Amino acid sequence: MKNLEKFFKWLMVVLIVVSVGILVWGFVAGYPSTPNQPAATVEALLYWAYAMIGLALVSVIVFGLVIAAINDPKSILKLGIGVVVVAAVCGVAYLLAPANPAMGMIQQPTTGTLKLTDTILNLTYLAGGLAILSIIFAEIWSAIRSK
C-alpha cells in the first residue's frame, strides 16, 4: 500500500508539472486574440483538459471497482446504479439541449457541437443548483440538529 501511495504522489506531481508547463508555454507563445491567428496553444490546453478529465473518470471507475470488489463485493451493485443514474442525468441533459445557433458568430459550429455545448451548460447549471441547494439544506439541517 505504501508503494501505491508513493506512485500516486509522484503521478500527481508529474501531472501538475505538465499542466504548469502547458500553461506557461501558452503564455509565452501567446493566445490568439482573433479567430484568424493559429490556436495551437488553446488546442493544447483543451486536449490536456480532455486528457485530465478522461484520466479522472477512468481512475474513479476502475479504482472504485477494484476497491469495492476487495472490500465489499456487494457494493459493486451500488456503484453500477450510480453510473446508470449519472448516465441517465447526462442523457436527459442531452435531450433537453436545444442546440440553438451561437450568437455573435459568423461561422456557426455544427449542430452536434452546439448540442454538446448546450448539454454541458445544462449539466453545469444542474450541478451549480444542486450545490446551492445542498448548502441551504445543510445549514437548515445543522440549525435543526443544534436545538
C-alpha positions in Angstrom: 0.0 0.0 0.0 2.9 2.3 0.7 4.3 1.9 -2.8 0.9 2.7 -4.3 0.7 5.9 -2.3 4.2 6.9 -3.4 3.2 6.1 -7.1 0.1 8.3 -6.9 2.0 11.1 -5.2 4.6 11.2 -8.0 2.0 10.8 -10.7 0.2 13.9 -9.2 3.5 15.8 -9.2 4.1 14.9 -12.9 0.6 15.9 -13.9 0.9 19.2 -12.1 4.3 19.9 -13.7 3.0 19.1 -17.2 -0.1 21.3 -16.6 2.0 24.2 -15.5 4.4 23.6 -18.4 1.5 23.8 -20.9 0.1 26.9 -19.2 3.5 28.7 -19.2 4.0 27.7 -22.9 0.6 29.2 -23.7 1.6 32.5 -22.0 5.0 32.6 -23.7 3.7 31.6 -27.2 0.7 33.8 -26.7 -3.0 33.0 -27.0 -4.8 34.1 -30.2 -6.7 37.3 -30.0 -8.6 36.9 -33.3 -10.0 33.8 -35.0 -7.5 34.2 -37.8 -4.5 33.5 -35.6 -3.2 30.0 -35.1 -4.7 28.4 -32.0 -2.2 25.8 -31.1 -1.9 27.0 -27.5 -5.6 26.9 -27.0 -5.9 23.5 -28.6 -3.1 22.1 -26.4 -4.9 23.3 -23.3 -8.2 21.9 -24.4 -6.7 18.5 -25.3 -4.8 18.4 -22.0 -8.1 19.2 -20.2 -9.8 16.4 -22.1 -7.0 14.0 -21.1 -7.2 15.0 -17.4 -11.0 14.6 -17.3 -10.7 11.2 -19.0 -7.9 10.1 -16.6 -10.0 11.2 -13.7 -13.1 9.3 -14.9 -11.1 6.2 -15.7 -9.4 6.4 -12.3 -12.6 6.8 -10.4 -14.4 4.0 -12.2 -11.5 1.5 -12.3 -10.2 2.1 -8.8 -13.7 2.3 -7.4 -14.4 -1.1 -8.9 -11.2 -2.6 -7.6 -11.5 -1.2 -4.1 -15.2 -2.1 -4.0 -14.5 -5.7 -5.1 -11.8 -6.1 -2.5 -13.7 -4.5 0.5 -17.3 -5.4 -0.2 -18.3 -7.2 -3.4 -22.0 -6.2 -2.9 -21.0 -2.5 -3.2 -20.3 -3.0 -6.9 -24.1 -3.1 -7.4 -24.3 0.4 -5.8 -21.5 1.7 -8.0 -23.3 0.3 -11.1 -26.5 2.0 -10.0 -24.6 5.3 -9.5 -23.1 5.0 -13.0 -26.5 4.4 -14.5 -28.0 7.3 -12.7 -25.2 9.7 -13.9 -25.6 8.4 -17.4 -29.4 8.9 -17.2 -28.9 12.5 -16.0 -26.5 13.2 -18.8 -29.0 11.7 -21.3 -31.8 13.9 -20.0 -29.5 16.9 -20.2 -28.6 15.9 -23.8 -32.3 15.6 -24.7 -33.1 18.9 -23.2 -30.3 20.7 -25.0 -31.8 22.9 -27.7 -28.7 23.3 -29.9 -29.6 26.9 -30.7 -27.2 28.8 -33.0 -24.4 30.6 -31.3 -24.9 34.4 -31.0 -22.3 36.7 -32.5 -20.6 34.1 -34.6 -20.3 34.4 -38.3 -19.4 30.8 -39.0 -21.6 28.6 -36.9 -20.4 25.3 -35.4 -22.1 22.1 -36.4 -25.4 21.1 -34.8 -23.6 18.3 -32.9 -21.2 20.7 -31.4 -24.0 23.1 -30.4 -25.9 20.2 -28.8 -22.9 19.0 -26.9 -22.2 22.6 -25.7 -25.7 23.0 -24.5 -25.7 19.6 -22.8 -22.6 20.7 -20.8 -24.2 24.0 -19.9 -27.3 22.2 -18.7 -25.1 19.8 -16.6 -23.2 22.9 -15.2 -26.5 24.6 -14.3 -27.7 21.4 -12.6 -24.5 20.9 -10.6 -24.5 24.6 -9.5 -28.1 24.5 -8.5 -27.6 21.2 -6.6 -24.6 22.7 -4.8 -26.6 25.8 -3.7 -29.5 23.6 -2.6 -27.2 21.3 -0.6 -25.6 24.3 1.2 -29.0 25.6 2.1 -30.2 22.2 3.2 -27.0 21.6 5.3 -27.5 24.9 7.1 -31.1 24.2 7.8 -30.3 20.7 9.0 -27.5 21.9 11.3 -29.8 24.5 12.7 -32.4 22.0 13.5 -30.0 19.5 15.0 -28.3 22.0 17.2 -31.6 22.8 19.1 
